[in-house]
Amino acid sequence: MAAPLLGTLVPRMSLEEVVDASIAIVHGNVVRTWSAWDGDHRYIWTHYEVQVMDNLKGSASGAIVVSEPGGAVGETELQVVGTPKYEVGEEVVLFAEETPLGLLRTCGWGQGKFKVTRARETGKLTVRTAAKGIQLVERPTRESKPAGTALGGLDGQDLEQFKTRVRQIVKDRPPQPSR
């Protein structure tokens, strides 16, 4: 008897891979959300506007819009298991990649979303991975390269230390070719 699949299968990414795959990395607040049909009226996308507080990679300023497949328009709803969801008022560090349609999307099916939380006892801001509804799987590789920094191991890290680490990876990595 087979066990039920609990989410979308997604290749596990390291922090370094998420940084490399992202064209924009920002720390910001979610200020607005809406769903709409794509231009061909075939798929529904939910769009999240994030007010940029700090730009870690790319040239985003003011606000960016990240779009995820799924959502509801009128009486029609499209559910896509494992797509990240954002809530108005939520503070995040967001790693965004570009889709073939030219939209920005959370890198790695939600592996690129880190929720910023404030510790009650100390008031300290920390990051927590926010990927839900996905099953991470290892990728077979032909090269023997270091695995990199596990994203789950970053839970609870101080926000400023996390951002410093991301900035250092961005600085140390060679520029990626345009897609």
Solvent accessible surface area in square Angstrom, and as a share of the most:
residue,aa,sasa,rsa
1,M,245,1.09
2,A,94,0.73
3,A,91,0.70
4,P,108,0.68
5,L,124,0.62
6,L,149,0.74
7,G,5,0.04
8,T,39,0.23
9,L,101,0.50
10,V,5,0.03
11,P,59,0.37
12,R,105,0.38
13,M,29,0.13
14,S,8,0.05
15,L,0,0.00
16,E,32,0.14
17,E,37,0.17
18,V,0,0.00
19,V,1,0.01
20,D,31,0.16
21,A,23,0.18
22,S,2,0.01
23,I,74,0.37
24,A,8,0.06
25,I,0,0.00
26,V,0,0.00
27,H,7,0.03
28,G,0,0.00
29,N,50,0.26
30,V,2,0.01
31,V,67,0.39
32,R,123,0.45
33,T,60,0.35
34,W,83,0.29
35,S,36,0.23
36,A,34,0.27
37,W,73,0.26
38,D,34,0.18
39,G,88,0.85
40,D,107,0.56
41,H,116,0.52
42,R,158,0.58
43,Y,106,0.40
44,I,1,0.01
45,W,28,0.10
46,T,18,0.10
47,H,26,0.11
48,Y,10,0.04
49,E,36,0.16
50,V,0,0.00
51,Q,77,0.34
52,V,25,0.14
53,M,100,0.45
54,D,36,0.18
55,N,51,0.26
56,L,11,0.06
57,K,44,0.19
58,G,46,0.44
59,S,108,0.70
60,A,18,0.14
61,S,90,0.58
62,G,45,0.43
63,A,42,0.32
64,I,16,0.08
65,V,57,0.33
66,V,0,0.00
67,S,2,0.01
68,E,3,0.01
69,P,23,0.15
70,G,7,0.06
71,G,20,0.19
72,A,57,0.44
73,V,43,0.24
74,G,77,0.74
75,E,182,0.82
76,T,62,0.36
77,E,111,0.50
78,L,60,0.30
79,Q,144,0.64
80,V,42,0.24
81,V,93,0.53
82,G,10,0.09
83,T,10,0.06
84,P,10,0.06
85,K,136,0.58
86,Y,9,0.03
87,E,123,0.55
88,V,91,0.52
89,G,61,0.58
90,E,19,0.08
91,E,38,0.17
92,V,0,0.00
93,V,0,0.00
94,L,0,0.00
95,F,0,0.00
96,A,0,0.00
97,E,43,0.19
98,E,82,0.37
99,T,20,0.12
100,P,146,0.92
101,L,124,0.62
102,G,45,0.43
103,L,52,0.26
104,L,35,0.17
105,R,33,0.12
106,T,1,0.00
107,C,0,0.00
108,G,9,0.08
109,W,69,0.24
110,G,1,0.01
111,Q,6,0.03
112,G,0,0.00
113,K,10,0.04
114,F,0,0.00
115,K,83,0.35
116,V,10,0.06
117,T,48,0.28
118,R,156,0.57
119,A,31,0.24
120,R,232,0.85
121,E,153,0.69
122,T,102,0.59
123,G,28,0.27
124,K,94,0.40
125,L,49,0.24
126,T,14,0.08
127,V,0,0.00
128,R,111,0.41
129,T,46,0.27
130,A,18,0.14
131,A,36,0.28
132,K,160,0.68
133,G,36,0.35
134,I,26,0.13
135,Q,84,0.37
136,L,51,0.26
137,V,56,0.32
138,E,123,0.55
139,R,100,0.37
140,P,134,0.85
141,T,85,0.49
142,R,246,0.90
143,E,119,0.54
144,S,120,0.78
145,K,111,0.47
146,P,119,0.75
147,A,92,0.72
148,G,43,0.42
149,T,25,0.14
150,A,66,0.51
151,L,16,0.08
152,G,52,0.50
153,G,68,0.65
154,L,4,0.02
155,D,61,0.32
156,G,29,0.28
157,Q,44,0.19
158,D,31,0.16
159,L,3,0.02
160,E,102,0.46
161,Q,111,0.49
162,F,0,0.00
163,K,10,0.04
164,T,89,0.52
165,R,88,0.32
166,V,0,0.00
167,R,95,0.35
168,Q,85,0.38
169,I,19,0.10
170,V,43,0.25
171,K,156,0.66
172,D,94,0.49
173,R,90,0.33
174,P,94,0.59
175,P,130,0.82
176,Q,91,0.40
177,P,114,0.72
178,S,116,0.75
179,R,190,0.69
